[in-house]
Amino acid sequence: MPSPFLSRFLAAVAPGRLDPKWALFSANSFIAAMLAIYLAFRLGLERPYWAMLTVYLTAQPFAGAVRSRAVYRFLGTLLGACAALALVPVLVDQPALLSVAVTAWAALCLYISLQDRTPRSYAFLLAGYTATTIAFSSVAVPTMVFMTALSRVEEILLGIGCATLVHTLLFPSDVTTPVLKSLRAALSDAFARTTDVLSARVGEMQDTGRWKLAADITQIEISATHLRYDTAASKPDLRAIGAVQDQLALVLPMLLSVEDGLAALGERRSAELNLLLSELADWTRAPDRSPASADDLIRRCTSFKVTCRDDRCEWDRLIGAGTVARLATLIEALAAARSLSAALQGGHRTSTWSKAGFRDGHVRRRLHSDPGLAVLSVAALVVAVLGCCAVWIAAAWPEGGVAAQIAAIAAALYSSLDDPAPTLISYALWTLACLPIAAIYLFVIFPAITGFPMLVFSLAPTFLVIGYLQANPRHFIKALALGLGLISALDLQNKFSADFALFINSNAAAMIGLLAAFIAIRLLRSLSASGAAQRLLRHGWADLARLATARRPTSRARWTSIMLDRFGLVIPRLAGATTDIAAEARPLAALQIGLDLLALRQSALCDEERNDPGLQQLLPRLSRAFRWLARGNAKLKPDDAHALLAAIDSALCDTCEDAPARRQRKLALIGLRRRMFPDAHAFSSGEVPR
């Protein structure tokens, strides 16, 4: 490839100065790829280019991510090979049944992978389309299916090994450093957002970027999955990271509740409450320089008596009491997260970890999954693959198997996106763009090559550019399409042979497979950003409906983790859809409603509250209201809303504060009333009918 062309290409897609980290990643990937292809040649493997292909599929910016991806890729490949070995010998005489069985396996694996949004899902994703690749490649010679499966496993294992070896030994980038950096940034962001809320004057408490904290917590969870495979000399305790996340996860809902309470009080806030807010803001602004410690401030909050000064006195007192209680929880969570984070950054454990009891109290975080959307993704894959198989069988098309394989890979690879269709089009266009480059290599450059060193020299310029682009998140898709398309089109073998007709037919089949996947996804699976956001919000309301009547309510940590994950998913989609985030703030209150509901259910577990008729009437009403909102309705029917508000007010009247459980219940009811009916009239016990 002429260097002037490469220079212009690189300048067009990656302007500015070269990034050393991206350049190092590219060099490592190329070294690993050349080592893999050389060993594949020497070992006489059936498809040496698969080893090279695997290197670029496994390559990640961090050595720990490469190792974890390698493990999941190997497990997925082995599982997919076993599935192909089980299906092909039995069904090879029935092409239609074999197509259905292999496609059903790929669909099942795709569904399972979509239920786990961590890197672990990669194993099932691979198991699905590896089975289609091996099975459809073996139809013409079914007696060789075992050798085909064995060769594929060997080639992929070789590529995995070379990628892991090179990225681990040559200037590895560890995952620990960015994870700890992200943790520091999330903690700093939590303190900054809290300071903004506590310092804001009435009417100025608008969105200040606090939504980013939810996405930060989920991203830390996903990145931390690679830590057990990391190359760092000292790796942080995963349970400690989880404990910090648990504390940070409490910050956002408490912050939303505090902000709501302060906005409801408005100018009626007492001077004593304003003084308390000022002291708390001084601590969150500079914890090290604050004259008061976190423990002192928490004690001040728990002993604080709310006063008010007008005819809304009773409701203002209740709102103020709830706000101060949330403030105590907020400061406690920030202090605990700060203490544990300091221990993690120092690379050692402190007594704070054991004293706080987080070692036993931390539960595994749960991320959002959408079984309904997964079913649509599965349907798109089934339609695309079986469509290609039908044409393959009916027309006795020699390259039909290639189209079916590519359709399975394309339909599965980007199924986690809201709308995979635009990405597939981009992937197809960049795959098409690599074909002229492949033709130049096959019919101009390769015939003049006489040895492996010359092959390396000829491939270096192109693949170093592709590797550099792959390291850049902005250009990852186009780089992956260029790299994989080029490697597949070159079909490097021990003995060079170039067949123009085969080159055209096989690549045409690949493009048809991509087109089939695109059409199926466009018809069955495409979802706009606003549609995805509304779907996420409906899932939140549906979970609340189940939570209200569940026999065993979930833990607070599990509920917070999944709702914060949804928070992080919803906000960028609302922003991308040019939707007013403030207008959607009420549905997002499902996060705090869930915590209030959990507190209400917890208080009901006390012996004296078990048979409370008011609570037994309220919970089913809440469940019906949440189910109504889960259907996509913007608000409750007027009669239902009035009945629910009356039920909450009645429960408030019947709840005294003479025991901790009942105080907890009252605070939960206040929170539910504010979140469900923010514009309702002020509560007064004298106006509630008995």
TAURBEL-V180888 format. One record per pair of residues at least 24 apart in sequence whose C-alpha atoms are under 6 Angstrom apart, sorted by the first residue. I is the first residue (numbers start at 0). GAP is how many residues later the second one is. Records with the same first field share a line. If there is no record, write none. Layout:
I->GAP  GAP
This chain:
21->446  449
22->445
25->438  441  442
31->130  131  134
35->123  126
40->453
48->442  443
49->105
50->104  105  107  108
53->102  105
54->104  108
61->111  112  113
62->104  105  109  110  111
63->111  162  165  166
64->161
66->97  162
67->158  161
69->90
71->51
72->50
74->48
75->47  48  50  51
76->49  50  53
78->48
79->47  50  51
80->50  68
83->47  51
106->271
110->263
114->254
117->104
128->279  280
131->273
132->272
135->265
173->57  58
190->93
194->86  89
197->79  83
201->64
213->350  354
214->353
217->347
242->115  119
243->93
246->86  90
250->79
252->339
253->72  76
257->65
260->62
297->30
300->27
314->367  368
321->345
364->196
365->195  196
366->195  198
367->194
375->149
376->148
379->140  141  144
380->30
383->132  133  136
401->107
402->106  107  109  110
403->109
405->104  107
406->106  107  110
410->106
417->109
418->107  108
420->97  101
426->54
429->48  51  52
430->50  51  54
433->48  52
437->48  52
528->44  48
529->44  47
532->37  40
537->92
540->85  89
541->85  88
544->78  81  82
547->71  75
562->28
592->79
595->72
599->65  68
602->58  62
613->37
617->29
652->32
